[in-house]
Amino acid sequence: MDNNKHLKYFKIENFKGLQSFEMNNIGQFNLIAGDNNVGKTSILEALLFSEELEKLNSYYFHAFTERNNLTSVKEEFDFLSYYFNKQTKSSLIQYVTQYINAEKNSFILRTSSIDKLEQSQLEKLKNKLLISPKLRYVSILERNNQDFAIDLMFNGLGKYPYSPMIFYTTGYRNDLIGFYSENIQKSQKSKSMFLNSLNFFINEIEDIEIVPSEMNNVSLIYIRIKNIDELIPLSMFGEGANKLFRILLEIEMVRGQRLMIDEIDTGIHYSRFKGFWKTIIKSAINNDVQIFASTHNLECLKYFKEALEDEDMILNQDNARHFLVEKIKNGETKAYTYNFEQFETALNMGNEVRGGK
């Protein structure tokens, strides 16, 4: 339901520390800056919303386990309540969204233990929810006077459910093998473009191979370099190369949708930022992906601007946005929107564009 749609406007209420937060005039490439602890990661998590309840449930389960570095989850743990605003202790999250060339729509997400639902609510949901003896928590999406419900239980982690968000702690992991096999390896054209993009960080890369490990029965990603006989593990090329590898793969994974990247500057040397940005923007254009990335790094902001000033990137300036996120006096979080021209002027004048004093 949310395929091939880019957000133009987004508002959320009662999500973690965000009592009420909105973003206006959203572009395709959105860089979110702000002081530490202002809520940048929470904003990216909020953007994980989906009008498909099963997908939304899976996204937030994945985000919860990633954010809290969990390796196991109790079967009856109501993880979604983690995202509710603890200051108000409400079980409601309200979203208001607007897609490009689409009307605004609003929907409310609430979580509840099954024993707190009235019989009339259970009757209303019985045809939309498989009631099992072990059911403890449900997630209910209310939209257009209709309710949609899903069981919140997961039987441990098992295979990580996918969500379109890259946390700053997410580095090299075996899920990359599946991403690569499903989205790149089967197409010679996709593989050629992918190798060309990676060449920015891995010079003279010729091929990528998936090789089973004899020690632990887990396959590994290896890189073949021109004029070097032995394959080299991807993990040996450093944090920057591994990060770009993941970002490019996940852009392919979410074609036509949106991808959130937390602290995109982590592990990237300032001398590589400009080419790093150009590579990501070009890949996002090719796959029609809307990017939301957070940072508090001034070099990251400067090179975002410089990348878009290059002759081959100028046409993308209209689709670039900078959001400066700050806490205001009443405790709410506000995003100030800069189009590219405003952002460029602010940086050239030395104005504060990353938040904090």
N, C-alpha and C positions, 0 to 999 in steps of 0.2 A: 504493500500500500504506500510505502514511502520511497519506492524506487524512482530514480530519475527526477528527483525533486531537490532543489536547493533552497535553503531557508533565506527569507528576506527579513523576517521579523521573528523574534522569539522572546517569550516571557514565561517565567516560572515563579511560583510562590510556594513557600514552606518547604524548600529543599535544603536539607542540612543547615548551614549558616545563612543561606540566602532567603531572607524573609520575603523579599520581592525583588526580582531582578529582570531586566529586559535589555535586549540588544536590537537596535534599529539600523536600517540601511546596511544589512549584511551583504558581503561580497562573496566571491568564490574562494579567495585566499585571505584568511582572517588571522591576524596576529594579535593575541591578547596579552597585554602587559600589565603589571601591577606589582605593588610591594609584596614582600613575603607575607603569607597568611591572610591575604586579602580575599582568597577564595577562587583563584584561577583554576585549580584542579577541580573544584566543585562545579564550576561553570561548565567545564568540559564534560564532566560526568552527567550534568543535567542535560547536555546536548545528546546524550545517548538515547533519549526518549524515542519510542516508536509507537505508532498507533496500532501495531500488531502486538497484542498482549504477550503471546508466547515469546516473541523476539525481545520485547522490552524486559521481560522477566529474566531471560537468558543473559542479556546485556548487563543488567545490574548485578546479577549473581557473579558474572565474570569480573566486573569492576570491583565488587566487594572483596573477592578473594585476592585479586591483584593488589589492591590498595593496602590490604591488611596482611599481605604475604602469608596467606593461609595455605596449608597443605591438606587440611581436613576440615570438614564442616559437619556439625551435628545434624542428623537427619531432620530434626524438627525445628531447626533454627530459623526464625523469621528474619532473614537477612535484609529484606526490603525496608523494614522499619529503621534500619541504620541510616537511611537517607531522609527520614522525616526530621523536620526542624524540632530539635529537642527543647528549644526554648519555649515553644508553644505546646509541645507534647500532643500535637494534632496528628491524626492518621491520614491527612489529606495532602496530596501534592497536586497543584493545578498548573496545567500547561496552556499557553495560548500561542499558537504558531501561525505563520503565514508563509506559504511557499510562493516562489516567483510565479506570476500569472495565476494565482489561486486566492480564494477568499480565506479570511482568517477562520480558524476553528479552535475550539476550546474543549479540553477534556480534563477530568479529575481522576487521579489514581489514589486508591486507599487500600490499606492492608488491614486485615482483621483476623483474630483467632476465630476458629469455627464456632467455639462455644459462646462467643459474644454476638453472633448473628441471630437476629430474631427469626422465628419460624417462617414468617412471611417472606423474609429475605432469602432463606434457604429454598423455599418453594419457588421463588422467582428465578433462582439460579440453578435449580436441579437439572434442567435440560441443557445447561451450558457448562456444567462442571461435573466431572466424574468424582462422586463422593466415595472415598475409600475409608476403611476402618482406621487407617493411620493418619488421615487428613487432620492437620492442626491449624494451618494458616492458609488464607486465600488472598489473592490480589484481585481487586475489582476495578475495572476501568469503566467510568461512566461517561458516555458521549451521546449526544442527541437523544437524551431520555432513554437510552438503552444501556444495559449493564453487560460487561463481558468479564468472565472470571477464569482464574487459573490456579491450580494447586501450586503452592510455593515450595513444596518439598523437593529436595534433591537427595539422592542416595549417595552421599559423599561426593567428592570432586570427580573422580574418574577422569575422563577426557575433558580438558578445559573447554567450556562453551566459548564461542567466539563473540567478541564485541569490537566495534570499530573505534577502539581507543588504545593508544600506545602510551603506557605509563613510563616515567623516566627510569624506572627500575627494570623495565622489560628489555632485555638484551638478547643475546643468542640463546635460542631454545629450540627444542626438537619440533615445535609446531611450524617452524620455518620450512621444514622438509615437506610437510603436507601442503603449505601455501604454495611453495615453488612447484611441486608436482602437479597440483590442480590448475594453476593459473599461468605458468610459464613454460614448463618443460614440453608440453604437448604441441606447442605452436612454434615453428621455426622463426616466424616474424616477431612474435612476442619475446622469444629468447634473444634474438639479435638486438632488439631495442633495449632489453633489460641489461645485456652485457655492455652495450654502448653507454648506458647511464651509469653503470657501476665503474666504468673505466676512469671516472673522475677520481675515485678513491683507490681503485686497484688498477694500477697502470699495466697495460698490455695483457689484460685478462682475455683469455681465449675461450674458456668453457667453464661450466659448473657441473660437477658430478656428485651424485649421491652414492656414498660408499658404506656398505654395512661394516659395523665394527665387530671384530672377532671377540673382544673382551666382554662386552655387556649386551650384545645383540641389538644395539641401537645404531641406526644409520647416522652418518655425519655428512655435512656439506663440505665439499672440497673445491678448490679453485685451481684451474690449470692456467699457468702463465706462459706466455711466449718464450721460447728458448730455455725453459726450465723443465727438466725431465720429470721430476717428482710432483705429485699433487700436494697442495698446501691447504690445511684446514682453514675454513673461513674465519674461525675464531682467532687465528693468528694475525689477522690484518688490522686489529685494533678496534676500539669502541666506535669510532666514526664510521668505518666501513661496515661494521655489523649493524649500526643504527640505520644507515642509508639502505642497506639490504632489506631490513625489515620494513621500513617506510615504503619503499618501492613495491614490495610484495603486497603490503596491506592496501595500498592504493589500487592495485589490481583486484584485490579481494572485494572492494566496495565500489566497484565501477558504477557510476551514475548516482552515487549516494554521498555520504560525508564521512570524513575521518578526523578524529580528534587526536592531537599529539601533545602530550604533557612535557613541558620543559624541553622543547625541541633543540635547544642549544647544548644540552648535556653531552659531553664527549666529543664535541666538534671544536677543533682549533680555529681561532679567528681567521687565520689565513685561508681556510677552506669554506668559510661561510657563504661567500658570494656564489661560488659554483654549486655548493650544497643547495642553496635556495633555488637556483635556476633549474637544477635537476629535478627537484621536487615539484616546482610549479609546472614545468613542461610535462611531467608524468601525470599530474592532476588534470591538465588540459586534455591530454590524449585519452584519459579515462573518464572525463566529465565528473571529477570528484571535487567536492567542496571541502576545503581544509580549514580546520580551526586548531591553531597551535598557540601554546602559552610560552612566555619567556620573561625573565627579569634581567636579561643580558643586553647591555647597550650595543655591543658589537653585532649581536644577532639582529637587532633592530636596524642598525646602520646598513648592514649588508643586505637585508631584505629590501631596503630602499635602493641600494646600488644595483642589485640584481635586476630590479624592475626599470632601472634607468638605461640599461644596455639596449642597443638598437634593436636586437632581436626579441626584446621583452616589452618594449614600450606599449604595444597594443593591449597588454594585460594590466596596465595601471588602473584602468577603470574598474577592474574586478578585484582590486586589492583594498583591504581595510585594516586600520589599526584601531584597537579598542584599548583605551586606558581605563583600568578598573580601580576604583577607589571606594573606601568606606566614607560615607557622609555622616553628618552630625546625628541624625536620628538612628544610626546604627545600620541603615540599609546599605546595600552595595550598588554602586552606579557605574555604568559603562559609558564613557565619552567616545563618540565615534569620529574617527578621522578618515576622510577619503585620502587617496594617495597624494593629491596636491597639498592638502592641509598637513599631512604627515611629513612630507618632504620639506615643507616650509618650517615646521616646528623643529625638525632635526637640524636644518641648516642654520637656524637662529639659536640653537643651543637650548631650546626649551626642554623641560622635563617631559619625557615621553614613556618612561618605564615605571613610574609610580614611586612613592616614597620621597623623602627629602634628603 
